[in-house]
Amino acid sequence: MAKLLMWFLGVFFVLTKLVDSYEFEDFFYNKTEGAFFESVYGASAAAAPPLMIGLTIIHGAAARGAVCLDGTLPGYHIHRGYGSGANSWLIQLEGGGWCNSVRSCVYRKKTRRGSSNYMEKQIPFVGILSNRAEENPDFYNWNRVKVRYCDGASFTGDSEDKAAGLQYRGKRIYQAAVEELMSKGMRYAKQALLSGCSAGGLASIMHCDDFSNLLPHTKVKCLSDAGLFMDANDVSGGHAIRDFFGGVVKTQSLQNTLPRTCTNHLDATSCFFPQNLIGNVRTPLFLLNTAYDSWQLQESLAPHTADPHGLWHDCTLNNERCSPSQIQFLQGFRIHMLNTVKRFAASRQNGLFINSCFAHCQSERQDTWFSDNSPTINNKPIALAVGDWYFDRSGVKAIDCAYPCDRTCHNLVFK
């Protein structure tokens, strides 16, 4: 019994260290995915089951060394377009955090975020990937693709660590996926949209111009959902997110692959922050973000390392438990975000939808993308705002009033 107790305490200590070290961002994603499945599939299952799409492995990726962290081949899911959307393509780059050290990348390569061996064989296409006009009015009949994420650095790395058995080949994975899709008809696209959420939203910013350059005769635009990670102080006055991103950049030697338009005048870590990239993106870009992003609140502004006494614990799980002083801090974060995008928003070609919700990845959830009670700004839901911008039906520069004025939010609550 004593040995069993010591083993249990040892495991508990290790797990505590893993969470406290701020290395395993998948820990957060497990929580958000729980809320995601409950809100999306629980709601949609009653009406109609979501479209399930199988995994396609990119066998041609091996020749160019485009492999996941563990060396397995990358993959994607595709549902073909038809009718008026037969020659239109929507590419969604999957999100799912980052690894910021050799140890965390070794852990990650034993999950679906680092190996195709662990990826789901089928995934649901909902939200912006839905094939139903009533759920996805502007893109439902396009060729819709989800590129799986298994490199841990937003599809940007191109190095390796032989000693640890790690392949940091995110940039090659992106290139191999796009090359295969070009061969499957995307080269003839009349319209294309590169999108992504969270780490994938950052990737869509990183690769926006690359994607556009591949399709010089195509109407190309990009959408970043929940990808506006802010270089902001945490609740202790420290720099938790900068320290974390610095680890990602150092581990995968990203100084060699990040946009030169940024690294020629800023340090590499700064160039992993989208606020220092969006001003140099030439292709039309839409930023969809919440002013009080759940991920940034939990893992950037008030992680355990910045809040060792747990004063922010309840607030990070449920916005209704935030004290007036905590809300005041978050209002400052919102103002910082709005100031950051002022110049970006001044460009006629760019779009913006920043609502005052406690959420994350609103284009991937059916209830927040387009449903009877979707979040709105000026009575316009997210799907219609993105569609209006993409098809030039109207300019979209939608910025919500400050919390708690918006009663249409679908705020994430964690247990």
Secondary structure in CASP SS format (residue, H / E / C, confidence):
PFRMAT SS
TARGET T0000
AUTHOR 0000-0000-0000
METHOD secondary structure of the structure
MODEL  1
M C 1.00
A H 1.00
K H 1.00
L H 1.00
L H 1.00
M H 1.00
W H 1.00
F H 1.00
L H 1.00
G H 1.00
V H 1.00
F H 1.00
F H 1.00
V H 1.00
L H 1.00
T H 1.00
K H 1.00
L H 1.00
V H 1.00
D H 1.00
S C 1.00
Y C 1.00
E C 1.00
F C 1.00
E C 1.00
D H 1.00
F H 1.00
F H 1.00
Y H 1.00
N H 1.00
K H 1.00
T H 1.00
E H 1.00
G H 1.00
A H 1.00
F H 1.00
F H 1.00
E H 1.00
S H 1.00
V H 1.00
Y H 1.00
G H 1.00
A H 1.00
S H 1.00
A H 1.00
A H 1.00
A H 1.00
A C 1.00
P C 1.00
P C 1.00
L E 1.00
M E 1.00
I E 1.00
G E 1.00
L E 1.00
T E 1.00
I E 1.00
I C 1.00
H H 1.00
G H 1.00
A H 1.00
A H 1.00
A H 1.00
R H 1.00
G C 1.00
A C 1.00
V C 1.00
C C 1.00
L C 1.00
D C 1.00
G C 1.00
T C 1.00
L C 1.00
P C 1.00
G E 1.00
Y E 1.00
H E 1.00
I E 1.00
H E 1.00
R C 1.00
G C 1.00
Y C 1.00
G H 1.00
S H 1.00
G H 1.00
A C 1.00
N C 1.00
S E 1.00
W E 1.00
L E 1.00
I E 1.00
Q E 1.00
L E 1.00
E C 1.00
G C 1.00
G C 1.00
G C 1.00
W C 1.00
C C 1.00
N C 1.00
S C 1.00
V H 1.00
R H 1.00
S H 1.00
C H 1.00
V H 1.00
Y H 1.00
R H 1.00
K C 1.00
K C 1.00
T C 1.00
R C 1.00
R C 1.00
G C 1.00
S C 1.00
S H 1.00
N H 1.00
Y H 1.00
M C 1.00
E C 1.00
K C 1.00
Q E 1.00
I E 1.00
P E 1.00
F E 1.00
V C 1.00
G H 1.00
I H 1.00
L H 1.00
S C 1.00
N C 1.00
R C 1.00
A C 1.00
E C 1.00
E C 1.00
N C 1.00
P C 1.00
D C 1.00
F C 1.00
Y C 1.00
N C 1.00
W C 1.00
N E 1.00
R E 1.00
V E 1.00
K E 1.00
V E 1.00
R C 1.00
Y C 1.00
C C 1.00
D C 1.00
G C 1.00
A C 1.00
S C 1.00
F C 1.00
T C 1.00
G C 1.00
D C 1.00
S E 1.00
E E 1.00
D E 1.00
K C 1.00
A C 1.00
A C 1.00
G C 1.00
L E 1.00
Q E 1.00
Y E 1.00
R C 1.00
G H 1.00
K H 1.00
R H 1.00
I H 1.00
Y H 1.00
Q H 1.00
A H 1.00
A H 1.00
V H 1.00
E H 1.00
E H 1.00
L H 1.00
M H 1.00
S H 1.00
K C 1.00
G C 1.00
M H 1.00
R H 1.00
Y H 1.00
A C 1.00
K C 1.00
Q E 1.00
A E 1.00
L E 1.00
L E 1.00
S E 1.00
G E 1.00
C E 1.00
S C 1.00
A H 1.00
G H 1.00
G H 1.00
L H 1.00
A H 1.00
S H 1.00
I H 1.00
M H 1.00
H C 1.00
C H 1.00
D H 1.00
D H 1.00
F H 1.00
S H 1.00
N H 1.00
L H 1.00
L C 1.00
P C 1.00
H C 1.00
T C 1.00
K E 1.00
V E 1.00
K E 1.00
C E 1.00
L E 1.00
S E 1.00
D E 1.00
A C 1.00
G C 1.00
L C 1.00
F C 1.00
M C 1.00
D C 1.00
A C 1.00
N C 1.00
D C 1.00
V C 1.00
S C 1.00
G C 1.00
G C 1.00
H C 1.00
A H 1.00
I H 1.00
R H 1.00
D H 1.00
F H 1.00
F H 1.00
G H 1.00
G H 1.00
V H 1.00
V H 1.00
K H 1.00
T H 1.00
Q C 1.00
S C 1.00
L H 1.00
Q H 1.00
N H 1.00
T C 1.00
L C 1.00
P C 1.00
R H 1.00
T H 1.00
C H 1.00
T H 1.00
N C 1.00
H C 1.00
L C 1.00
D C 1.00
A C 1.00
T C 1.00
S H 1.00
C H 1.00
F H 1.00
F C 1.00
P H 1.00
Q H 1.00
N H 1.00
L C 1.00
I H 1.00
G H 1.00
N H 1.00
V C 1.00
R C 1.00
T C 1.00
P C 1.00
L E 1.00
F E 1.00
L E 1.00
L E 1.00
N E 1.00
T E 1.00
A C 1.00
Y C 1.00
D C 1.00
S H 1.00
W H 1.00
Q H 1.00
L H 1.00
Q H 1.00
E H 1.00
S H 1.00
L H 1.00
A C 1.00
P C 1.00
H C 1.00
T C 1.00
A C 1.00
D C 1.00
P C 1.00
H C 1.00
G C 1.00
L C 1.00
W C 1.00
H H 1.00
D H 1.00
C H 1.00
T H 1.00
L H 1.00
N C 1.00
N H 1.00
E H 1.00
R H 1.00
C C 1.00
S C 1.00
P H 1.00
S H 1.00
Q H 1.00
I H 1.00
Q H 1.00
F H 1.00
L H 1.00
Q H 1.00
G H 1.00
F H 1.00
R H 1.00
I H 1.00
H H 1.00
M H 1.00
L H 1.00
N H 1.00
T H 1.00
V C 1.00
K H 1.00
R H 1.00
F H 1.00
A H 1.00
A H 1.00
S C 1.00
R C 1.00
Q C 1.00
N C 1.00
G E 1.00
L E 1.00
F E 1.00
I E 1.00
N E 1.00
S C 1.00
C C 1.00
F C 1.00
A C 1.00
H C 1.00
C C 1.00
Q C 1.00
S C 1.00
E C 1.00
R C 1.00
Q H 1.00
D H 1.00
T H 1.00
W H 1.00
F C 1.00
S C 1.00
D C 1.00
N C 1.00
S C 1.00
P C 1.00
T E 1.00
I E 1.00
N C 1.00
N C 1.00
K E 1.00
P E 1.00
I H 1.00
A H 1.00
L H 1.00
A H 1.00
V H 1.00
G H 1.00
D H 1.00
W H 1.00
Y H 1.00
F C 1.00
D C 1.00
R C 1.00
S C 1.00
G C 1.00
V C 1.00
K E 1.00
A E 1.00
I E 1.00
D C 1.00
C C 1.00
A C 1.00
Y C 1.00
P C 1.00
C C 1.00
D C 1.00
R C 1.00
T C 1.00
C C 1.00
H C 1.00
N C 1.00
L C 1.00
V C 1.00
F C 1.00
K C 1.00
END
